[in-house]
Amino acid sequence: MTLPKQLVTLIVTLLLLVFLGTFLVTVRNTRDYLEKQLESHAQDAATSLGLSISPYLGQMDLATVTSMTDAIFDRGFYRSIRIEDMQGKPLVDRVLPVQLEDVPEWFINMLPLTTPEGEAVLMDGWMQRGRVVISSHPGYAYRQLWQNVTDTLRWFLASTALALLVGVLLLKRVLRPLKSVEGQADAICNREFPILAPLPRTPDIRRIVEAINRMSAKVGQMLDELERLAAGFRQQAYQHPVTGLANKRFFMDLLVNQINSTEVFSRGVLCLVQLKDFKRYNDEQGYSAGDALLESTAGELEKVSKQWRRSQLAHLAGADFALLVEEGAGEQIAQLAEQLVVALTGLYSTGRLDDPDVGHIGIGYFDGCQSASELLAEADMALRIAQSKGANEWHLSRADELESGQVSGATEWREFIGMALERDCIQLLYQPVVSCSDGRLLHREVLVRIPQDLDNPEQGSLLTAGLFMPQAERLQLTAEIDKAVISQLLGRLQNSPDDRAHYAVNLSLHTITSAGFMEWLASKLAEHRALAQRLIFELPEYGVVSLLDKVMGMLELVSGFGAKLSIDHFGRSFSSLAYLRSIKIDYLKIDGSFMRSIDASRDNQFFVQALAEIAHGLEIVVIAEAVETESVWALLPALHVDGAQGYLIGRPE
């Protein structure tokens, strides 16, 4: 029961108690008073009648005695009048039954009035001839008592209604700040930190509001400080101090994680970009000019990187830059290389360089078979060959394999993916996500596969999403794939009533921006409203900030059906952590690049723990990806990580 209702109930109870006490006292006093009045009335009448009829009784003139008695009795104020001799023999006896039309019978039975008798002795000189006994009729007393009770009840009801009306209005006015405090508390839980103003006039409530305001400001300040601390540490540990790009350490951890994560990275290219004669430029122009050149180079390369959604740019050291792109069709590689060449030649047009030969590009192609060191070696060898070719040249390692058709072009991919959708060959695998505290199942992540041989889908190998999803994004087919996955999963859950687990479905950012997808998803969730509460939709972090409005719309849609939203691969970008407050997600999955060597990296441990503290302050569940060793698994509870996913926990099934 709410506080206003409790206070109103208390007021009504107190008013009832006061009325009941007042009512009982009033009724008792009124009844006592009326009984005394009846007694006095009867005694006065008996005395008066006795004096009047005594002479006639002495003469035994019973006719006159009777006439005088009837004259008094007929007035209707007496219940009985009895004239009797000294032996008790009645000479005149008159009785009027008690009949009241204006007073309910139940009231008379509930509050009976005693009618005391008044007596007077009839004298004849010094001799007693008889006596007169009179009792007053209680009708008037009952009417007066009934009128008193009903008037009291009416007054109580009217005063109670007025008191309640005034009390409720006053309570609403006095307690209105508490409603604002409730909204403020809910806002704090929703990662917002408002300050209530103006302050209420009631001293007690004013102190409560002031305390809540201080708490709101303090919690917001603590989260801001923690976010600044985490951001500052991340910048110091993972970003190059001159260009602000990812440094070599961060890039190498990311590269190793990507190569070991076939779910998200099965094909791609590694581009090594090196400025020519940068040491000589530094010596001749000075370090300030050298830093300015590096910043300009980073800016030009970032323009290229932003054109490739699945990419990571890094400043390795000195004049060396690296760009990892998770796409790999032959025409795409050539397009990427030409964009990098344009970026390099653009530096010459700024006037900073005297020589139009700015730098060179070496490209290593990843086909899912090399290790990180092997891929780096191939890209480095390609860079040396490019330097031997001439000014601003690029070279691709293993170009013969690409030209021989081992990498399909856009037309082949479109036909392959379209045929897989048409034949309903999309296959789902499930990988468990468990709690770090007790190992219980939190949910299962849905992983997508397509048979390599669509004519014999039950035979042969399966293609991972890391291989075909980049091509699907380029061909704008991700929405169709994601629709097929969601439909198949909902059908499976509908046909498995004993399965109560939750399932996480990965969605491409291309999907949520495609026309008609949101409407389709809304109708699908409405059709399966009971199952929608068991779904978690995951979006990759790399484009969330740039598509914040779309992500907010997605969150509003799925949360309306009880589903949840998660950010996947968190930590790859260097965007501000503050945006987590606005989107109010339910889960945050830390990228595996922080996990694979976290047991040996104090910096990674500090960053993950700080990130977990920030997320917990925003009521976000934190999950670690790529947990594949016992040492990492044992470390996660101390870092306040809630859940884990990886081959150590369970392989896709």
FIKOLTOR-700054 format. One record per residue (C-alpha): z, x, y. Coordinates in Angstrom, 2 decimals. Example, Ala and Ser with C-alpha at 12.3 -4.5 7.8 and 13.67 -1.06 7.14 Angstrom:
2
> c3;c1;c2
> 7.80;12.30;-4.50
> 7.14;13.67;-1.06
This chain:
653
> c3;c1;c2
> 0.00;0.00;0.00
> -0.93;1.34;3.41
> 1.70;2.19;6.01
> 0.81;-0.76;8.32
> 1.08;-3.17;5.39
> 4.42;-1.66;4.37
> 5.74;-2.01;7.93
> 4.53;-5.62;8.21
> 6.11;-6.41;4.84
> 9.37;-4.84;6.00
> 9.32;-6.84;9.25
> 8.62;-10.11;7.40
> 11.39;-9.36;4.90
> 13.88;-8.64;7.67
> 12.87;-11.81;9.53
> 13.30;-13.84;6.35
> 16.74;-12.37;5.75
> 17.78;-13.03;9.35
> 16.44;-16.56;9.22
> 18.07;-17.29;5.88
> 21.43;-16.08;7.09
> 21.11;-17.92;10.40
> 19.91;-21.04;8.65
> 22.77;-21.14;6.15
> 25.37;-20.56;8.85
> 23.79;-23.20;11.09
> 23.59;-25.79;8.30
> 27.16;-25.15;7.21
> 28.56;-25.35;10.74
> 26.53;-28.47;11.51
> 27.66;-30.18;8.33
> 31.32;-29.30;9.02
> 30.99;-30.62;12.54
> 29.36;-33.86;11.42
> 31.98;-34.45;8.71
> 34.74;-34.02;11.32
> 32.90;-36.43;13.59
> 32.65;-38.97;10.74
> 36.35;-38.60;10.03
> 37.28;-39.03;13.71
> 34.94;-42.00;14.08
> 36.41;-43.76;11.05
> 39.99;-43.16;12.14
> 39.37;-44.41;15.68
> 37.65;-47.54;14.36
> 40.49;-48.20;11.88
> 43.15;-47.86;14.60
> 41.25;-50.09;17.03
> 40.48;-52.77;14.43
> 44.06;-52.69;13.14
> 45.50;-53.38;16.59
> 42.99;-56.18;17.13
> 43.57;-58.13;13.92
> 47.32;-57.53;13.40
> 48.42;-60.72;15.30
> 45.97;-62.88;13.40
> 46.91;-61.43;10.04
> 50.54;-62.23;10.80
> 49.50;-65.86;11.30
> 47.35;-65.61;8.18
> 44.30;-66.54;10.26
> 41.89;-64.94;7.84
> 38.86;-66.56;9.47
> 39.46;-64.76;12.72
> 40.26;-61.51;10.87
> 37.00;-61.83;8.97
> 35.01;-62.62;12.10
> 36.39;-59.64;13.97
> 35.79;-57.36;10.93
> 32.21;-58.56;10.55
> 31.58;-58.03;14.26
> 32.42;-54.36;13.88
> 30.74;-53.92;10.47
> 27.48;-55.51;11.58
> 26.91;-52.75;14.09
> 25.84;-50.59;11.11
> 27.91;-47.51;11.87
> 30.27;-47.99;8.93
> 29.77;-47.52;5.24
> 32.75;-49.72;4.25
> 35.56;-51.74;5.89
> 38.35;-53.04;3.73
> 41.35;-55.23;4.81
> 44.04;-55.35;2.14
> 47.65;-56.57;1.87
> 50.55;-54.31;1.08
> 49.98;-54.74;-2.65
> 46.42;-53.47;-2.24
> 44.77;-56.84;-2.71
> 41.57;-56.92;-0.61
> 41.53;-59.67;1.97
> 38.22;-58.66;3.56
> 35.86;-56.14;1.93
> 32.56;-55.12;3.46
> 30.29;-52.36;1.98
> 26.91;-51.09;3.29
> 24.79;-49.03;0.82
> 23.54;-45.68;2.06
> 19.78;-46.09;2.56
> 17.89;-43.71;4.85
> 14.16;-43.94;5.50
> 13.74;-40.88;7.75
> 15.56;-38.39;5.51
> 14.16;-37.24;2.13
> 16.22;-38.06;-0.92
> 16.17;-34.44;-2.10
> 17.69;-33.35;1.21
> 20.56;-35.82;0.81
> 21.16;-34.62;-2.74
> 21.02;-30.97;-1.69
> 23.41;-31.35;1.28
> 25.80;-34.21;0.53
> 28.14;-35.24;3.38
> 31.68;-36.37;2.60
> 32.77;-39.47;4.55
> 36.56;-39.31;4.98
> 38.35;-42.68;5.29
> 40.30;-43.73;8.37
> 43.43;-45.88;7.78
> 45.62;-48.03;10.03
> 48.70;-50.16;9.12
> 48.67;-53.83;10.14
> 52.05;-54.86;11.67
> 53.66;-58.21;12.31
> 56.48;-57.27;14.61
> 58.47;-54.76;12.62
> 57.01;-55.86;9.32
> 53.97;-54.29;7.60
> 51.47;-57.00;6.61
> 48.65;-54.81;5.26
> 46.30;-52.02;6.16
> 42.69;-51.44;7.21
> 40.58;-48.73;5.53
> 37.26;-47.68;7.15
> 34.64;-44.99;6.21
> 31.78;-44.18;8.60
> 28.19;-44.58;7.53
> 26.61;-41.04;7.08
> 23.07;-42.11;8.03
> 23.21;-40.89;11.59
> 24.82;-37.65;10.45
> 22.12;-37.09;7.87
> 19.39;-37.76;10.43
> 20.99;-35.37;12.87
> 21.41;-32.73;10.14
> 17.79;-33.20;9.00
> 16.55;-32.98;12.57
> 18.56;-29.80;13.13
> 17.19;-28.18;9.96
> 13.55;-29.07;10.69
> 13.80;-27.95;14.32
> 15.31;-24.64;13.21
> 12.56;-24.15;10.62
> 9.82;-24.95;13.15
> 11.27;-22.54;15.65
> 11.52;-19.84;13.01
> 7.93;-20.28;11.89
> 6.64;-20.24;15.44
> 8.72;-17.23;16.44
> 7.81;-15.42;13.21
> 4.09;-16.00;13.77
> 4.39;-14.79;17.34
> 6.51;-11.81;16.31
> 4.05;-10.88;13.56
> 1.09;-11.15;15.92
> 2.76;-9.01;18.54
> 4.10;-6.64;15.87
> 0.72;-6.18;14.20
> -0.95;-5.51;17.55
> 1.74;-3.01;18.49
> 1.57;-1.37;15.06
> -2.20;-1.03;15.31
> -1.85;0.56;18.70
> 1.01;2.84;17.67
> -0.48;3.79;14.28
> -4.07;4.14;15.49
> -3.65;7.93;15.75
> -2.65;8.01;12.07
> -6.05;6.55;11.17
> -7.61;9.35;13.18
> -5.37;11.84;11.38
> -6.57;10.42;8.05
> -10.16;10.88;9.17
> -9.32;14.39;10.34
> -7.82;15.24;6.93
> -10.92;13.90;5.18
> -13.08;15.95;7.54
> -11.10;19.10;6.65
> -11.70;18.36;2.97
> -15.39;18.00;3.83
> -15.41;21.48;5.41
> -15.20;20.25;9.00
> -12.36;21.11;11.38
> -12.15;18.62;14.27
> -9.36;18.53;16.90
> -7.97;15.11;17.86
> -7.78;14.28;21.55
> -6.23;12.70;23.54
> -2.77;12.97;22.00
> -0.84;9.71;21.31
> 2.09;8.75;23.56
> 4.55;8.01;20.74
> 6.60;11.25;20.42
> 6.90;11.29;16.62
> 3.23;10.56;15.99
> 2.28;12.94;18.79
> 4.07;15.76;16.95
> 2.25;14.86;13.72
> -1.14;14.94;15.46
> -0.30;18.24;17.13
> 0.67;19.72;13.74
> -2.54;18.49;12.10
> -4.58;19.87;15.01
> -2.93;23.26;14.60
> -3.57;23.18;10.86
> -7.23;22.19;11.35
> -7.76;24.97;13.87
> -5.96;27.49;11.66
> -7.92;26.61;8.51
> -11.19;26.78;10.43
> -10.16;30.10;11.93
> -9.19;31.48;8.51
> -12.54;30.50;7.02
> -14.37;31.96;10.02
> -12.47;35.23;9.66
> -13.11;35.35;5.92
> -16.80;34.63;6.46
> -17.03;37.37;9.11
> -15.18;39.77;6.82
> -17.48;39.01;3.89
> -20.58;39.18;6.09
> -19.45;42.48;7.63
> -18.74;43.96;4.25
> -22.05;42.76;2.86
> -23.87;44.29;5.80
> -22.07;47.59;5.35
> -22.45;47.72;1.58
> -25.87;46.21;0.99
> -27.94;46.54;4.19
> -29.64;49.54;5.75
> -27.85;50.43;9.00
> -31.09;50.92;10.99
> -33.41;48.12;9.87
> -30.92;45.60;8.50
> -33.01;45.21;5.34
> -31.52;45.39;1.87
> -30.63;48.99;1.05
> -31.56;50.94;-2.05
> -28.34;50.10;-3.87
> -28.77;46.36;-3.42
> -32.47;46.50;-4.28
> -31.92;48.49;-7.47
> -29.23;46.07;-8.69
> -31.58;43.18;-7.93
> -34.52;44.86;-9.66
> -32.50;45.57;-12.81
> -31.19;42.01;-12.88
> -34.63;40.50;-12.38
> -36.23;42.58;-15.09
> -33.46;41.53;-17.48
> -33.75;37.86;-16.50
> -36.89;36.57;-18.18
> -35.97;33.01;-17.18
> -36.79;33.73;-13.55
> -38.93;36.90;-13.65
> -41.56;37.43;-16.31
> -44.44;38.72;-14.18
> -44.57;40.38;-10.79
> -45.41;43.40;-8.68
> -43.38;46.16;-7.08
> -44.85;47.61;-3.90
> -43.67;50.97;-2.56
> -44.60;51.55;1.10
> -44.23;55.01;2.65
> -44.92;56.06;6.24
> -46.91;59.27;6.56
> -45.29;62.38;8.06
> -42.18;60.53;9.20
> -40.06;63.71;9.18
> -42.49;65.38;11.60
> -42.44;62.28;13.79
> -38.64;62.44;13.89
> -38.63;66.10;14.77
> -41.20;65.69;17.54
> -40.16;62.35;19.04
> -36.44;62.36;18.32
> -34.23;60.22;16.13
> -34.14;57.29;18.55
> -37.91;57.02;18.44
> -37.78;57.40;14.66
> -35.29;54.54;14.37
> -37.47;52.40;16.62
> -40.47;53.09;14.40
> -38.48;52.12;11.31
> -37.39;48.88;12.98
> -40.98;48.09;13.90
> -42.09;48.82;10.34
> -39.38;46.57;8.95
> -40.47;43.78;11.29
> -44.13;44.03;10.23
> -43.20;44.11;6.53
> -40.88;41.13;6.94
> -43.82;39.12;8.24
> -45.59;39.85;4.96
> -42.51;39.16;2.85
> -41.99;35.73;4.42
> -45.44;34.70;3.24
> -44.29;35.14;-0.36
> -41.42;32.79;-1.16
> -40.23;34.69;-4.23
> -39.95;38.15;-2.69
> -37.35;40.75;-1.74
> -37.91;43.44;0.88
> -35.77;46.59;1.05
> -35.49;49.83;3.02
> -34.86;52.44;0.36
> -34.40;55.55;2.48
> -36.07;57.37;5.35
> -39.70;56.22;5.53
> -39.68;54.48;2.13
> -39.75;50.67;1.79
> -40.02;48.45;-1.28
> -41.25;44.89;-1.76
> -40.69;42.98;-5.01
> -42.84;39.85;-5.43
> -42.30;37.48;-8.38
> -45.95;36.53;-8.68
> -48.77;38.42;-10.33
> -52.25;36.96;-10.57
> -55.02;39.46;-9.90
> -56.28;37.88;-6.69
> -52.70;37.54;-5.46
> -52.07;41.27;-5.84
> -55.15;42.15;-3.86
> -54.19;39.64;-1.18
> -50.67;41.10;-0.98
> -52.02;44.64;-0.74
> -54.38;43.74;2.09
> -51.53;42.07;3.99
> -49.44;45.25;3.69
> -52.36;47.36;4.91
> -52.74;45.10;7.94
> -49.00;45.48;8.60
> -49.28;49.29;8.53
> -52.36;49.46;10.74
> -50.63;47.10;13.14
> -48.05;49.81;13.81
> -50.74;52.08;15.22
> -51.77;49.40;17.72
> -48.25;49.40;19.22
> -48.92;52.84;20.71
> -46.01;54.51;18.97
> -48.26;56.63;16.72
> -50.97;59.11;17.56
> -52.55;59.13;14.11
> -54.19;55.91;12.78
> -53.28;57.07;9.26
> -49.88;55.26;9.23
> -48.92;55.12;5.55
> -49.79;54.23;1.98
> -48.92;51.59;-0.62
> -48.35;52.03;-4.34
> -48.18;48.89;-6.51
> -46.70;48.68;-9.98
> -47.48;45.63;-12.09
> -44.65;44.20;-14.21
> -45.72;42.38;-17.38
> -42.29;41.84;-18.89
> -42.28;45.00;-21.02
> -41.14;47.79;-18.67
> -37.66;48.79;-17.67
> -36.69;49.13;-14.02
> -37.12;52.91;-14.09
> -40.53;52.63;-15.79
> -41.74;50.11;-13.21
> -40.53;52.35;-10.37
> -42.30;55.32;-11.94
> -45.56;53.38;-12.17
> -45.31;52.25;-8.55
> -44.47;55.79;-7.43
> -47.47;57.20;-9.35
> -49.68;54.54;-7.72
> -48.30;55.61;-4.30
> -49.31;59.24;-4.94
> -52.82;58.14;-5.94
> -53.09;55.99;-2.80
> -52.11;59.00;-0.66
> -54.94;60.97;-2.21
> -57.48;58.23;-1.45
> -57.30;58.39;2.32
> -55.81;56.65;5.35
> -53.81;53.45;4.83
> -54.95;53.08;1.24
> -53.28;51.21;-1.60
> -53.47;51.63;-5.37
> -52.47;49.43;-8.29
> -51.24;50.89;-11.55
> -52.71;49.51;-14.80
> -55.58;47.93;-12.91
> -57.67;48.08;-16.06
> -55.37;45.66;-17.81
> -55.53;43.22;-14.91
> -59.29;43.43;-14.76
> -59.57;42.91;-18.52
> -58.15;39.40;-18.13
> -54.63;39.85;-19.41
> -53.43;38.07;-16.26
> -54.93;34.63;-15.90
> -56.37;33.45;-12.64
> -55.55;30.29;-10.71
> -58.16;28.19;-12.50
> -56.88;29.12;-15.96
> -53.26;28.46;-14.95
> -54.12;25.07;-13.45
> -55.90;24.01;-16.62
> -53.12;25.33;-18.85
> -50.25;23.67;-16.95
> -52.20;20.43;-16.51
> -52.93;20.28;-20.24
> -49.25;20.95;-21.09
> -48.19;18.05;-18.86
> -50.87;15.76;-20.21
> -49.92;16.50;-23.83
> -46.20;16.29;-23.05
> -45.66;19.81;-24.35
> -42.80;20.66;-21.96
> -39.85;21.81;-24.07
> -36.22;21.93;-22.94
> -33.62;24.48;-23.94
> -29.94;24.38;-22.96
> -27.59;27.21;-22.04
> -23.82;26.58;-21.75
> -21.75;27.18;-18.63
> -18.04;27.54;-19.44
> -14.76;27.76;-17.56
> -13.36;31.26;-17.02
> -9.78;30.03;-17.42
> -9.91;28.30;-20.79
> -13.50;28.59;-22.06
> -14.15;24.84;-21.99
> -17.70;23.62;-21.42
> -18.41;22.78;-17.76
> -22.05;21.82;-18.21
> -25.31;22.99;-19.73
> -28.23;24.38;-17.74
> -31.64;23.04;-18.68
> -34.27;25.75;-19.23
> -37.98;24.94;-19.43
> -40.53;26.31;-21.87
> -44.25;25.74;-22.50
> -45.82;26.67;-25.85
> -48.34;29.45;-25.51
> -50.66;27.67;-27.95
> -50.95;24.06;-26.80
> -53.08;23.15;-29.82
> -50.23;24.19;-32.13
> -47.09;23.72;-30.02
> -44.76;24.02;-33.01
> -46.09;27.48;-33.80
> -46.30;30.65;-31.77
> -44.18;31.82;-28.86
> -42.90;29.91;-25.83
> -43.61;30.86;-22.22
> -40.52;31.07;-20.01
> -40.28;29.42;-16.61
> -40.26;32.85;-15.00
> -43.85;33.27;-16.17
> -45.48;29.94;-15.31
> -43.33;28.53;-12.47
> -44.55;31.05;-9.84
> -48.10;30.01;-10.70
> -47.10;26.34;-10.58
> -45.62;26.85;-7.12
> -48.81;28.52;-5.93
> -50.88;25.65;-7.36
> -48.42;22.98;-6.07
> -47.71;21.68;-9.57
> -43.93;22.14;-9.56
> -43.22;18.50;-8.72
> -45.09;17.32;-11.82
> -43.21;19.80;-14.02
> -39.83;18.85;-12.54
> -40.59;15.15;-12.98
> -41.43;15.75;-16.63
> -38.19;17.71;-17.14
> -36.01;15.04;-15.50
> -37.70;12.21;-17.41
> -37.37;14.02;-20.73
> -33.71;14.87;-20.09
> -32.80;11.30;-19.12
> -34.56;10.01;-22.22
> -32.62;12.45;-24.38
> -29.29;11.45;-22.85
> -30.10;7.76;-23.21
> -30.80;8.25;-26.91
> -27.66;10.37;-27.45
> -24.72;8.08;-26.59
> -22.19;10.50;-28.12
> -23.21;13.30;-25.75
> -20.91;13.29;-22.70
> -21.80;16.72;-21.30
> -23.21;17.31;-17.83
> -26.61;18.98;-17.37
> -27.94;21.18;-14.57
> -31.64;20.82;-13.73
> -33.42;23.47;-11.65
> -35.71;22.15;-8.94
> -38.26;24.17;-7.04
> -38.11;24.08;-3.25
> -41.81;23.19;-3.39
> -40.78;20.08;-5.32
> -38.33;18.66;-2.77
> -40.90;19.16;-0.01
> -43.74;17.50;-1.94
> -44.81;14.02;-0.87
> -43.30;11.16;-2.84
> -40.86;13.17;-4.94
> -37.70;11.93;-3.23
> -38.79;8.30;-3.66
> -39.61;8.94;-7.32
> -36.24;10.59;-7.92
> -34.37;7.74;-6.20
> -36.06;5.14;-8.41
> -35.44;7.25;-11.53
> -31.74;7.66;-10.77
> -31.43;3.97;-9.94
> -33.00;3.14;-13.31
> -30.49;5.40;-15.09
> -27.49;4.97;-12.78
> -24.91;5.57;-15.53
> -26.59;8.81;-16.62
> -27.15;10.05;-13.06
> -23.46;10.93;-12.76
> -23.94;13.59;-15.45
> -26.72;15.45;-13.63
> -26.47;18.55;-11.45
> -29.53;19.52;-9.44
> -29.91;23.24;-8.69
> -31.89;24.72;-5.81
> -32.60;28.46;-5.36
> -30.93;30.05;-2.36
> -33.97;31.92;-1.07
> -35.35;28.95;0.87
> -32.35;26.72;1.46
> -31.67;27.83;5.04
> -35.27;27.33;6.16
> -35.37;23.89;4.51
> -31.87;22.76;5.46
> -32.97;19.26;6.51
> -34.72;18.68;3.19
> -31.73;20.01;1.29
> -29.40;17.69;3.25
> -31.66;14.76;2.39
> -31.62;15.79;-1.26
> -27.81;16.02;-1.21
> -27.46;12.58;0.35
> -29.82;11.09;-2.22
> -28.25;12.52;-5.38
> -24.65;12.12;-4.24
> -25.34;8.45;-3.62
> -25.86;8.08;-7.38
> -22.90;10.28;-8.33
> -24.98;13.37;-9.16
> -24.10;16.83;-7.85
> -25.93;19.67;-6.10
> -25.78;23.40;-6.78
> -27.16;26.52;-5.08
> -28.64;28.97;-7.61
> -28.99;32.79;-7.39
> -26.69;32.97;-4.37
> -26.41;36.33;-2.63
> -30.00;37.56;-2.65
> -30.59;36.76;1.00
> -28.54;38.00;3.93
> -28.28;34.65;5.68
> -24.98;33.57;7.22
> -22.40;32.10;4.88
> -21.54;29.47;7.50
> -24.38;27.18;6.37
> -22.34;26.36;3.26
> -20.11;24.17;5.42
> -22.93;21.87;6.45
> -24.56;21.14;3.09
> -21.32;20.42;1.15
> -22.63;21.47;-2.26
> -20.59;21.15;-5.46
> -21.51;24.39;-7.26
> -22.41;27.92;-6.22
> -23.98;30.31;-8.75
> -23.64;33.97;-7.82
> -26.77;35.97;-8.56
> -26.68;38.13;-11.66
> -27.49;41.27;-9.63
> -23.82;41.32;-8.58
> -22.57;40.82;-12.13
> -24.35;43.29;-14.37
> -22.38;46.28;-13.07
> -19.47;44.52;-11.35
> -16.89;46.08;-13.66
> -17.87;49.50;-12.29
> -18.46;48.47;-8.66
> -15.48;47.88;-6.36
> -17.84;46.72;-3.62
> -19.34;44.01;-5.82
> -15.86;42.94;-6.89
> -14.69;42.65;-3.28
> -17.76;40.67;-2.23
> -17.58;38.26;-5.18
> -13.87;37.63;-4.64
> -14.35;37.04;-0.90
> -17.24;34.70;-1.63
> -15.11;32.81;-4.17
> -12.29;32.44;-1.63
> -14.71;31.04;0.96
> -16.22;28.65;-1.58
> -12.83;27.42;-2.78
> -11.85;26.73;0.83
> -14.90;24.47;0.92
> -14.07;22.90;-2.49
> -17.08;24.52;-4.18
> -16.99;25.56;-7.84
> -18.10;29.20;-8.23
> -20.10;30.26;-11.31
> -21.20;33.76;-12.25
> -24.68;34.31;-13.69
> -25.79;36.97;-16.18
> -22.39;37.53;-17.82
> -23.34;39.66;-20.80
> -20.41;42.01;-21.50
> -16.78;41.49;-22.44
> -15.61;43.70;-19.58
> -17.35;41.50;-16.99
> -16.05;38.32;-18.64
> -12.48;39.64;-18.61
> -12.73;40.54;-14.92
> -13.93;37.15;-13.61
> -10.57;35.27;-13.54
> -9.05;38.00;-11.36
> -11.94;37.54;-8.92
> -11.22;33.76;-8.77
> -14.57;32.86;-10.32
> -14.43;29.41;-11.94
> -17.21;29.53;-14.51
> -19.67;31.84;-16.23
> -23.14;31.75;-17.75
> -24.99;34.41;-19.70
> -25.95;35.70;-23.11
> -22.33;36.60;-23.86
> -21.37;32.97;-23.32
> -24.33;31.49;-25.18
> -28.07;31.89;-25.50
> -30.52;29.08;-24.71
> -30.87;26.67;-27.62
